[in-house]
Amino acid sequence: LKTLKIQWFGGEPLLHYKDIIKPILSEVKCLTSINNIDLLSGITTNGYLINEEILDFFKQHNLTNFQITPDGNKARHNNVRFTHKGANTYDRILKNIISCLNKEFYVSVRINISAETDLDVKELLQDFSNLSFQKKHYLCFSIHKVWQAPSHVEKLIEVIVNQIRENGFNCASYYSNPNSIRNTCYADKVNHLVINPKGNIFKCTARDFTVENIEGHLLKGGVVEWNTLHQKREKTTVFNYKECLSCAILPICNAGCSQKKMENPDNICPCGYTEETKKEYAKKVLFDKIEQGHIL
């Protein structure tokens, strides 16, 4: 291995900063330095427990990016994200996001949108209006549909993404990083592992961590023992789908991730596209790349 990437998530991973994250990162930093391996790390957190001590430790141990998940504007967030004392968590999380940016950590502010979400983009961006141009470089909003939400919510998300970009902020969308042949889903990468506290191994973080979805076990000494479900994933390929091999958008679709392919074994489009929706998808990916300046 030339590079080791560790992403921390939960639940709330910073609840176990002292007893899990700190000792593991300390040891891994030592081992990767000795073996001349690049170490990169990131964390998905609600942002409430971030403090200066944690940020200083992360700076010294190659953790460079945060994904922080507020629940919309201040009023909505505080209505659903509160402490047992009913504290205003939004202001504290916002303060912690600004602290991350001031220390030049990359921060993705992820907001999940449902049909009930009433997001005031102007109000949201006002909270970040005092950032310098340099600090804005480290900030990106990431707007996603709650998976249970109806498809028409995608139209709402497009409006929100455009509003954020029009106000001079970076914003990623569903079309920003398609699951292409060149850039596959993390779960499709050979060396990617999801390890839970019991040492069970999974590949996909978008499915429940049930017994049925376990693909292996982490044994003493660091050996991974894979099972038949993982062997099935390894054999799942776009070449199993004749329809996909003649599809014009295959390079930017790759028939979806291996998880979708496993769940749709029939020889039909795993993504459920029609000829019309294929063209619409390709246009949105292209326009998103142009919007972000990746294509001139």
PERAUR-V715370 format. One record per pair of residues at least 24 apart in sequence whose C-alpha atoms are under 10 Angstrom apart, sorted by the first residue. I is the first residue (numbers start at 0). J is the second residue. D is the distance in whole Angstrom. If there is no record, write none. Layout:
i:j:d
I:J:D
I:J:D
This chain:
i:j:d
0:31:10
0:34:10
0:35:10
0:36:7
0:37:9
0:190:9
1:31:9
1:34:9
1:35:8
1:36:5
1:37:6
1:38:9
2:31:9
2:35:9
2:36:5
2:37:5
2:38:6
2:39:8
3:27:9
3:31:8
3:36:7
3:37:6
3:38:5
3:39:6
3:40:8
3:190:10
4:37:8
4:38:6
4:39:5
4:40:5
4:41:8
4:61:10
4:62:9
4:191:9
5:38:8
5:39:6
5:40:5
5:41:7
5:42:8
5:61:10
5:62:9
5:191:10
5:192:10
5:193:10
6:39:9
6:40:6
6:41:5
6:42:5
6:43:8
6:62:9
6:64:9
6:65:10
6:193:9
7:40:8
7:41:6
7:42:5
7:43:6
7:44:8
7:62:10
7:65:10
7:193:10
8:41:9
8:42:6
8:43:5
8:44:7
8:66:10
8:195:10
8:204:10
9:42:9
9:43:8
9:44:8
9:195:9
10:43:9
10:44:8
10:45:9
11:42:10
11:43:8
11:44:6
11:45:7
11:46:9
11:47:10
11:48:9
12:42:8
12:43:8
12:44:7
12:45:9
12:48:10
13:42:9
13:43:9
13:44:7
13:45:9
13:46:9
13:47:9
13:48:6
13:49:8
13:53:9
14:44:10
14:48:8
16:48:9
16:49:10
16:53:8
17:53:9
20:57:10
21:53:9
21:56:8
21:57:9
21:60:9
24:56:10
24:57:9
24:60:7
24:61:9
24:62:9
25:56:9
25:57:10
25:59:9
25:60:7
26:60:10
27:60:9
28:59:9
28:60:6
28:61:8
29:60:9
37:61:9
38:62:8
39:63:7
39:64:9
40:64:7
40:65:9
41:65:6
41:66:8
41:104:10
41:105:9
41:106:10
42:66:6
42:67:8
42:106:10
43:67:6
43:68:8
43:106:10
43:107:9
43:108:10
43:109:10
44:68:7
44:69:10
45:69:7
45:70:9
45:80:9
45:88:10
45:92:8
45:108:10
45:109:10
46:88:9
46:89:9
46:91:8
46:92:5
46:93:8
46:94:9
46:95:7
46:96:7
46:99:10
47:88:7
47:89:8
47:90:10
47:91:7
47:92:5
47:93:9
47:94:9
47:95:7
47:96:9
48:91:9
48:92:8
48:95:8
49:91:9
49:92:8
49:94:10
49:95:6
49:96:9
49:98:9
49:99:9
50:94:10
50:95:7
50:98:8
50:99:9
51:95:9
51:98:8
51:99:9
51:102:10
54:95:10
54:98:9
54:99:7
54:102:8
54:104:9
55:102:9
57:104:9
58:102:9
58:103:9
58:104:8
62:104:8
62:105:10
63:99:10
63:103:8
63:104:5
63:105:6
63:106:9
64:99:9
64:100:10
64:103:9
64:104:6
64:105:5
64:106:6
64:107:8
64:137:9
64:138:10
65:96:9
65:99:8
65:100:10
65:104:7
65:105:6
65:106:5
65:107:6
65:108:8
65:138:10
66:96:10
66:105:9
66:106:6
66:107:5
66:108:6
66:109:7
66:139:9
66:140:10
66:141:9
67:92:9
67:93:10
67:95:10
67:96:8
67:106:7
67:107:6
67:108:5
67:109:6
67:110:9
67:140:10
67:141:10
68:92:9
68:107:8
68:108:6
68:109:5
68:110:6
68:111:8
68:141:9
69:93:9
69:108:7
69:109:7
69:110:6
69:111:9
70:108:10
70:109:9
70:110:6
70:111:7
70:112:9
70:116:9
70:118:9
71:109:9
71:110:6
71:111:8
71:112:8
71:116:8
71:117:8
71:118:6
71:119:8
71:120:9
71:122:10
71:123:8
72:110:10
72:116:10
72:117:8
72:118:6
72:119:7
72:120:8
72:121:10
72:122:7
72:123:6
72:124:10
72:126:10
73:118:10
73:119:10
73:122:9
73:123:8
73:126:10
75:116:8
75:117:8
75:118:9
90:126:10
93:126:8
93:127:9
94:126:10
96:127:10
96:138:9
97:126:10
97:127:8
97:129:10
97:130:8
97:134:9
97:138:10
99:134:10
99:137:9
99:138:10
100:130:9
100:133:10
100:134:6
100:135:8
100:136:9
100:137:6
100:138:7
101:130:9
101:131:10
101:133:10
101:134:7
101:135:10
101:137:9
102:134:9
102:137:10
103:133:9
103:134:7
103:135:10
103:136:9
103:137:7
103:138:9
104:134:9
104:137:7
104:138:9
105:134:9
105:135:10
105:136:8
105:137:5
105:138:6
105:139:8
106:135:10
106:136:10
106:137:6
106:138:5
106:139:6
106:140:8
106:141:10
107:137:8
107:138:6
107:139:5
107:140:6
107:141:6
107:142:10
107:169:10
107:170:9
107:171:9
108:138:8
108:139:6
108:140:5
108:141:6
108:142:8
108:170:9
108:171:10
109:139:9
109:140:6
109:141:5
109:142:6
109:143:7
109:170:10
109:171:9
110:140:8
110:141:6
110:142:5
110:143:6
110:144:9
110:145:9
111:141:8
111:142:6
111:143:5
111:144:6
111:145:6
111:146:9
111:156:9
112:142:7
112:143:6
112:144:5
112:145:6
112:146:9
112:148:8
112:152:7
112:153:9
112:155:9
112:156:7
112:159:10
113:143:9
113:144:6
113:145:5
113:146:8
113:147:8
113:148:5
113:149:8
113:150:10
113:151:10
113:152:7
113:153:9
113:155:9
113:156:9
114:144:9
114:145:9
114:147:10
114:148:6
114:149:7
114:150:9
114:151:8
114:152:6
114:153:10
114:155:9
115:148:9
115:152:10
116:152:10
116:155:10
118:155:10
118:159:8
119:159:9
120:158:10
120:159:7
120:160:9
120:162:7
120:163:7
120:166:10
121:162:8
121:163:8
121:166:9
123:163:9
124:162:10
124:163:8
124:166:8
124:167:10
124:168:9
127:168:10
128:166:10
132:167:9
132:168:10
135:167:9
135:168:7
135:169:8
136:168:9
136:169:8
137:169:9
138:168:8
138:169:7
138:170:9
139:163:10
139:168:7
139:169:5
139:170:5
139:171:7
140:164:9
140:168:8
140:169:6
140:170:5
140:171:6
140:172:9
141:169:9
141:170:6
141:171:5
141:172:6
141:173:9
141:175:10
142:170:8
142:171:7
142:172:6
142:173:8
143:171:9
143:172:7
143:173:7
144:172:10
144:173:9
146:205:10
157:283:10
161:290:9
164:290:9
164:291:9
169:291:8
170:291:9
171:287:9
171:291:9
172:284:10
172:287:8
173:283:9
173:284:9
173:287:9
174:280:8
174:281:9
174:282:10
174:283:7
174:284:5
174:285:8
174:286:9
174:287:6
174:288:8
175:283:9
175:284:7
175:285:9
175:286:9
175:287:6
175:288:7
175:290:10
175:291:8
176:251:9
176:284:8
176:287:9
176:288:9
177:250:10
177:251:6
177:252:7
177:253:9
177:255:9
177:280:10
177:281:10
177:284:7
178:249:10
178:250:9
178:251:6
178:252:6
178:253:6
178:254:8
178:255:6
178:256:7
179:248:9
179:249:8
179:250:6
179:251:4
179:252:5
179:253:5
179:254:9
179:255:8
179:256:9
180:237:10
180:249:8
180:250:5
180:251:7
180:252:7
180:253:5
180:254:9
180:255:10
181:250:8
181:251:8
181:252:10
181:253:9
182:250:10
182:251:9
182:252:10
182:253:9
183:251:10
183:252:9
183:253:8
183:255:9
183:256:7
183:257:9
184:253:10
184:255:9
184:256:6
184:257:8
184:258:10
185:256:9
186:232:10
186:256:8
186:257:7
186:258:8
187:232:9
187:233:9
187:235:10
187:236:10
187:256:7
187:257:6
187:258:8
188:257:10
189:233:9
192:217:10
192:223:10
198:223:9
199:223:9
199:224:10
200:224:9
200:225:8
200:226:10
200:229:10
201:225:10
201:229:9
202:229:9
202:232:9
202:257:10
202:258:9
203:256:10
203:257:9
203:258:7
205:258:9
206:258:9
228:261:10
231:257:10
231:261:8
232:257:7
232:258:8
232:260:9
232:261:7
233:257:9
234:261:10
235:259:10
235:260:7
235:261:7
235:264:9
236:260:8
236:261:9
237:269:10
239:264:9
239:265:9
239:266:7
239:267:10
240:264:9
240:265:8
240:266:5
240:267:7
240:268:8
240:269:9
241:266:7
241:267:8
241:268:9
242:266:7
242:267:6
242:268:7
242:269:10
243:267:8
243:268:7
243:269:9
246:274:9
246:277:9
247:274:9
247:277:8
247:278:9
247:281:9
248:277:7
248:278:8
248:280:9
248:281:7
249:277:10
251:280:9
251:281:8
251:284:8
251:285:10
252:277:9
252:280:9
252:281:9
